[in-house]
Amino acid sequence: MLYNIALTLVKGVGDYNLRSLISHCGDAQNVFKAQAETLKKIPGIGPKTAQAILSKQTFARAEKELAFIEKYKIKPLFFTDTDFPKRLHNCEDAPAMLYFKGNANINNQKIIAVVGTRNATPYGKIFCEKLISGLKKYNLLVVSGLAYGIDIAAHKAALGHQVQTLGVLGHGLDRIYPALHRSTAEKMLDCGGLITEFPSETNPDRQNFPKRNRIIAGMADATIVVEAAVTGGALITAQIANSYNRDVFALPGRVDEEFSEGCNYLIKTNRAQLITKVEDIEYILGWVQAKLTPKPQQLSIYPNLSSDEQKIVKLIAEKNSVSFDDLQNNLDMPQSKMAMAILNLEMQTIIIALPGKVYKLN
């Protein structure tokens, strides 16, 4: 783990280039052992970055971080680890390293993100309570950002209903921001947890919070915007979720209410689906299962499919219905190839798309 941490700390590497380095060299230790000429041939790694890697100046800081996470029982999660959040593997800009503390199942079968304004109204807080109360039966994980307003309302509602909840931080795990939420964060360690891409001693700087929003959006099956103005972090998170091909929901509000303006905008521009009750999410995400499960269809009736199409049809036949993310997690296939294969299968009417980007055999 020392080499993994040290590599994430090298200036100029970044998450995307780090993945490229691991792809070419095999692991972080081999990256540091590579020759300069070898590193410079890797796309995105120029002479300056290669020199920064081989200088190994980040090892002292990495050793300090390793001592910190061992002392406070923090779990480092490198993107090659089996328990790294699987949904983030489908996000090109996902962090390569995460630091996690708690007992949450971060690969839970059902995960939702709840975000919104820091100036939450009773309307938004009551909806958070009803939403999480109604979804408790699905044993889900609720993700948010531990910020003022809707974030903390969602975390508290989850704790109140014994639902696991995960806070995504914009700083290191050696502090809690805002400090007012420390008691809630401590309770979350026993019913969920805290996670961040930032090492200890990282301050809660302004630029960190929009960056952490991609983790909130990427870890969840759906992002629910409860209240939001037309600018702010909640709309950024919704935009990121859309770019990840994830479902976005928004709670509508009065047209003259400032903190419903962002939600109404998302609905009006088809960037989010309107939600007024728990049943809307259950239906669109396909969480409501039919009472009768049809028998899987035989693949022999589809003799002219490509190998990629056959893999998709086989998995759908085995599971009856499969989401786009499940297909990506189960099949070793680039996202672009999978999208094209799905489109071809839909055009041949072999599969049909259900709400929530779920597919089943026609």
NORWO-V818952 format. One record per residue. NEAR is the number of other ideal C-beta (glycine too) atoms within 8 Angstrom. Layout:
near = <NEAR/NEAR>
//
This chain:
near = <7/9/12/11/14/15/15/11/11/11/5/8/12/6/9/9/13/12/10/12/16/13/6/7/10/5/9/12/7/9/14/12/5/11/5/10/6/9/15/10/6/11/4/8/13/7/7/7/14/12/9/12/16/10/6/8/6/10/9/7/10/13/9/8/12/11/8/11/13/8/6/9/7/11/8/12/12/11/13/6/7/3/6/12/11/7/14/13/11/10/10/4/6/12/9/9/12/12/16/12/12/12/8/11/6/12/7/11/3/10/12/15/16/15/18/14/14/9/8/14/9/5/8/17/11/8/10/14/11/10/14/15/9/9/13/11/5/7/7/12/15/18/13/18/14/15/11/8/13/18/16/13/14/15/16/9/15/14/14/7/9/6/14/13/16/17/15/14/16/13/12/12/11/7/7/9/9/7/6/4/10/8/6/12/12/7/9/16/12/6/12/16/13/14/14/14/9/10/11/9/6/11/5/10/8/4/6/12/12/8/9/14/14/11/14/16/15/15/14/14/12/14/16/15/19/17/19/19/9/8/5/11/11/14/14/10/15/18/9/12/15/10/6/10/6/13/12/15/15/17/14/9/12/5/6/3/9/5/15/14/12/18/16/12/11/15/13/6/6/5/10/12/10/9/10/6/7/9/6/12/15/10/10/11/12/11/9/6/5/5/3/4/6/5/4/8/7/5/9/5/6/10/5/3/10/7/6/10/13/11/10/16/15/9/13/14/11/7/8/9/10/11/12/11/11/10/15/12/10/7/10/2/11/5/8/6/9/15/8/8/13/13/8/10/13/11/6/6/7/11/14/9/7/9/7/11/9/13/15/11/10/6>
//
